[in-house]
Amino acid sequence: MTLSLARLRSAIPSQQWERNAWVLTVSIFVAFSGFTIVMPFLPLYVRELGVTDPAQVALWSGLIFGVSPFLAGLMAPVWGILADRFGHKAMFLRSLIVFVFIAFFMGLATNVVQLFTLRVLWGIFGGMGAMAMTMISVSAPQERAGAAMGRLQSAMLLTNASGPLLGGVLAGAIGVRRTFFVSACLYLAALVSMMLLFKDTARSRRQREAKARLPIRKVFLLPTLLPLIGVLFLSQFVDRSMNAFLPLYIEQLGTPERSIPFWAGLLTSVGAIVSAIAASGAGKLSDRRSIRTLLLATLVGGVIATLLLAGVRSTPQLFAARVLLALLAGGTVTLAFTVASRHLPHDSRGASFGLISTGSMVGGGLSPVVAGVIAAASLRYVFLTGAVLYAVSVLIAMRLPRTDADPLEEQETATAGSPAPSVPAATERGG
């Protein structure tokens, strides 16, 4: 018994920031699972709420799917600014509390307008993923931030594979409506774990109490910010534009009709798992290699992968190319946020990460609509357009700093002589 307790204690990280990172990673996995167990089955729920015409089901489903990420992207900077002032943990708990109630009331909806309204509220009070990345970046030592953010991003991506599977079992066993109540319980579990186990570090408290912060208009002038927004907007635009059309592309490649669902499900699940592995691996590599070089490598690889997707002639070839793109896309997001953690000022980190997340979420939200217009001409044009956008993202990423800089230096450059806010040294970020 004594030996078991000793092993348990040795497995618990000694530093508070690292314990917080693991609590946050597990909580994010649980909370995102609450989202992914219900989202794939929204069209079925729309039909259950009385919408019977297939065209109307498709219309309402598209609106309900798209409104939340779009609004969450617009609101991310607002919640980031508030987090810089009142604490990141407080804003994270605020989003979880709201999600518990929204998920519960979605299970009580009686018509599709109510469901749409709740999804609007979901988007307005969202931004949980960006907030979690911010919380990691402000507390982890600079040399460990990449690995910690990679684990967090990996947890988010893994739910894209595990959530729909669990949701499918639940929807079949208890019905789509009751699955929303399970979702609310998962959000509640994440909320309780964060309240009980996540402890503010001294670094986080100092940041919240800081008097001087970079105004939002000057955050926009930071030389690293706009390139990162551009890279994430374009890369997420390309990655999210493809999933909706994979079944059609699989069919176009001559796959037998009975095999299309199998290949579509396999591509989606394997892509999510590969992205999660890549996110974690890229985070670890970023602590030992040049982040800018790694980021450029993933983007150049994205050009190649999308060109391969445009030229495939069989479903196995499609599988190989899609997995390659998933591998690269998973690394891109982690590396972009790690660059941000190295170059953006600590005391305005919430606002900065919020703006970066806006680029990512708006790119992901707009892509299915634009890709749908392009796909009307040819599905292969969707992938060729993706190659062009990845090439543009390479040019944008080349504007990023070649070396890791102190965030204070970039902040002083942006303020052009104004007094700079107090930014503690990286060595002060521990637990």
Secondary structure, DSSP 8 states (H G I E B T S, - for coil): -HHHHHHHHHHS-SSHHHHHHHHHHHHHHHHHHHHHTTGGGHHHHHHHTT--SHHHHHHHHHHHHHHHHHHHHHHHHHHHHHHHHH-HHHHHHHHHHHHHHHHHHHTT--SHHHHHHHHHHHHHT--HHHHHHHHHHHHS-HHHHHHHHHHHHHHHHHHHHHHHHHHHHHHHHH-HHHHHHHHHHHHHHHHHHHHHH----HHHHHHHH-S----HHHHTT-TTHHHHHHHHHHHHHHHHHHHTTHHHHHHHTT--GGGHHHHHHHHHHHHHHHHHHHHHHHHHHHTTS-HHHHHHHHHHHHHHHHHHHHH--SHHHHHHHHHHHHHHHHHHHHHHHHHHHHHS-GGGHHHHHHHHHHHHHHHHHHHHHHHHHHHTT-HHHHHHHHHHHHHHHHHHHTTS-SS---HHHHHHHHHTTS-------GGG---
